[in-house]
């Protein structure tokens, strides 16, 4: 007699959770002055046309090399080093070496205004905003860290993403101290065949620098135009054309970012936060802050302390 063992019901295997979908293509919408923060990993590819967007962009290749054009200026990017540039300069990938097909490309998109708010970067800020393309030293960052950042971003966890952005700031501060290799020098102050296309950007870089360095002071269009020696209407039109945002809205955006960082210092009153960020009144400050962040400054401070 053969004993029949009862059939064991098979429990379906649980599938690993999929990463939170991210709208990759909306990172760098050309109509936005400030793109969203994002990280992508993808197969290297050629670009049909040049584009520009509101980020400081980082590229990392695991294999091979690729050739870029930055507003007509050529630069070659190799594997195993992180390359950074201001994506507001029209750029295009025009050639890939055969070895690139064996690996991946990892891109980081840091919103340009968030970069401008980072302290203690000195010449690095001027180099990138001036159209320079730089390659960070190997001791600044490695592939293992970049892959961890990508995982943190794909998790959809806001706190993990905030940590990534903080670590990017630390990486930049290290680069500002240890230096970098230049793939394409900053050209906005130079003369030569690229001057005609570079001139509007040259003026705008100087205006941006003046705004960021004097954000707590009154900033009229006339004062900003005077920095570059242009008529106010012409200067503001140039600014809007290059930055895809008006001077007035850019100033407000930078003041809000400054105020948000000051809020995390609990020793400052809300009135002092508004004053140090350059707002002329608390009423104006509250209006812009609520519109931008969906809550009052007091609520954001409370959520940060208790969260």
N, C-alpha and C positions, 0 to 999 in steps of 0.2 A: 504494500500500500504506500502510495506516495503522498506525503503531506504537502498540501498546497499552501504556500505562504500568501497571506493577504497582499494584494497589490498596494504598493506604497504610492500615495498621491504625490505627484511632482509639484513642487512649489515653484512658480515661475521666478526666474532670477530678476532681481531688481536692477534696473538700468541706472547707470551713473547719471546724476543730474546734469543737464546740459548747461553750458555757461549762459548767463543772461545776455540776450541779444543786444547788440549795440548798433546804433545807426551810423555805421562807419562813414558812409558817404556824406553825411551832414556835418562831419567835423569841420570841413573846409569849404563850406558854401561860399562862393565868391562874392555873394551879396552881403556878407557879414564882416564887420570890422574886427570882431572878436569871435573866433570860432570856439567851439566847445573843447574841453579837455578830452583827450582820447589816446588810445594805444591800439595799434594794429599789427598783426603778424600775417604776412602774405607772400606769395611767390613774386619775386622781382619782375617788373614789367616796364615796357616802354610807355611813354605818355604821348598821345597823339598831338597834343598842343600844350603850350605853357599855360600855367594857371597861377593864381596868387590867392592867399587867404590869411586870416588874422591870427597867425600863430608864430611862435618860435618852433621850428620843426627839427626833430632829431631823426637821423637815419642810421641803421646798423645793418650791415650785410654779414651773413655767416660764411658766404663763399663768393669768390670772384670779385668783380668790380663793375662799376657803372659810371657812365659819363653824363654829366649834367650841363645844362646851359642856364645861367642866372642872368636874365636880361641881356643875353648875348655873350656873357663871360663864361668860358669853359672851366669846368672843374671835374676831376676824376676822384671817385670815392672808392676806397678799397675795403676789404673785409676786416672784421675784428676791431674796428675803432668807431666810436660814436661821432657822427658829424652833425653839426648844428648850424642853422641859418635862419634868417628872418624870411618867412614864407610870403610876406608882403611884396617881396621882389619876385617878379614873374620867373618861374623856374620850370624846367622840363627835363625828364630823363630821355636821352637820345640814343644811348647805346649800352648794351650789356655784354660782358665777356661770357664765353661759353660756360665757365665754371659756376656762374650765378644760378644756373638751372639746378644745381645740386643742393642749393640751400634755400634760405628764407631771408626776407627783409622785415625788420621790425622798425616801425615808425612811432614816434611819440609826438603828439600835438599839444603844446603848451600855449594857452591863450596869451596873446601878446601883452595884454594889459597886466596879467598876472606876472609875467616876466619883468615888466617895467617896475613893478612894485617891489621886486626882490632887492634887498639892501646889499651894499658892500661888494658890488660886482665891477665897479670902476670901468676900466678900459674894455672889458668884455661886453658891456652893454653898448658902448659906442661902436665897437667893431661889428656886432651883429646888426644893430639898427642902421649902421652905415653900409650895409650890403656885403659884409665879409662872410665868408664860409670857413668855419673852423673845424678842426678835428681834435677832440679831447684826448688827453694823455691816457695811457692804459690804466694808470693807478686811480683814475677818476671813476671809472665804471667798467663793468664786465658783463658778459652775456648772462651769467647766472642771475645777477641782480635785475637785469632788464627783463628776463623771463618771469622773475618773481613779481615785478611791477605789472607785467601783462596779466598774470593770474589774479593779482589783487584787483586790477581794474575790471577784468571780466567777471569777477565775483558779484558785481553789482552792489557791494557793500560800501556805503559812502565813507565810513571811517577808514577802511583800507585804502580807498582812493585818496583821501586827504593825506594819509601817511605817505603815499607815493609822491604826491605833489610837494610835500615837505622835504622828502629825500632828494627830489630833483633840485630844489633850492640849495640843499647842502652840497650836492654834486657841483652845481654852478659856482658856489663859493670856493670850493676846492680848486676848480679850474681857474678861477680868478687869481688864486695864489700861486699855483704850480705852473700856470701857463698852458699853451695849446699850440698846435701846428696850424698854420694858415694855408688853406687850399685855394682861397680866392681872397685877395686883400679887400678891405673896405674901400669903396671907390667914390663915395658921395662928395668928397672934398677935392677929388682929382679932376684934372682937365684931360682932354683927349677925345678920341672918337666916341666915347660913351657919354660925354658931357650933356648932350642934348636930351637924352632920355633920363640921365641921372639928375639933372637940375631940379625937377619938381620934388624928387625924393630927398635931395640934399636939403632943401628948404623945410620940408615936412619933418625930417629927423631933428633939425634944430628947433622947430616949434614944439615937437613932442618932448624933447629934452628940457626945454624951458618950462613947459607945463608941469612935468613930473617933479622938477626940482623946486618949483614955486607953487605947489598945489594949495598950500594953506593961505596964499595971498590972493587978493582980487586979481582976476585974469580976464581982461576984456579982449575982444578981437583986435582992437587997435594996438594994445600992448604986445600981444603975441606977434602981430604982423611987424611991429617995429623991430623985433629981435632979428628978423631976416631982411629988413629994409624993403619990404614990399607994401603995396597999397592993401589996406585991410580986405577989400572985396576979393582982390586977386589971391591974396594969401589964404583966405578961408576957402575959396573955391579949389585951390590946389590941395589943401588939407583934405577936403571932402573927397576929391578925386582919388587920392592915394590911399587914404585910410578907410574909405567907404562909410564915413560917419562925420557929422559936423563937428567943428571945434567945440561948440557949446556942449554937445552930448558927450564928447570925449572927456572934457573937463569934469563934467558931472560924474561920469563913470569912474574916473580916477579918484575923485573925492569920496565916492561911495566905498571903493576898495580900501582907501586909507582909513575911513571911518570904521569899516568892519574890523580891520586889524586893531584899531585903537580900542574898540569895544571889549576886546578880550583882556585888556588891562583894566581890571576892576577898580583901580584907584582913580580913574578919571570919571567925572560926572558926564552925563549925556550932553550937557551944554558945552563942556570943554571938548568933548569928542567932535561935536559939530563945528566948533570954532577952529580946532586944529586941523580939521579936514577941509576948511575953507568955505563952509556954508555961512551965508550972511545972517541967517536966522534959524532958530530951532524949528519953526513952522516949515520953512523950506526943506530943512534936513529931514524931518519926519515924512513929509510928502514924498520926496524922492526915495527915501529908504524903504518905505512901505511899498511903493510901486515896484522897486527893484527886487526886494526880498520877501514880500508877502507878509511881513510882520514889522512891528515897531523895533527900534533899537533896544529898548528895555526888554522886550520879549526874547530877542536874539541873545542878549547877554544872559538872561535867566536860563534859557534852554542850554546854553553852552556850559554854564556853571553846574547845572543840575544833571546834564546829560552825561 
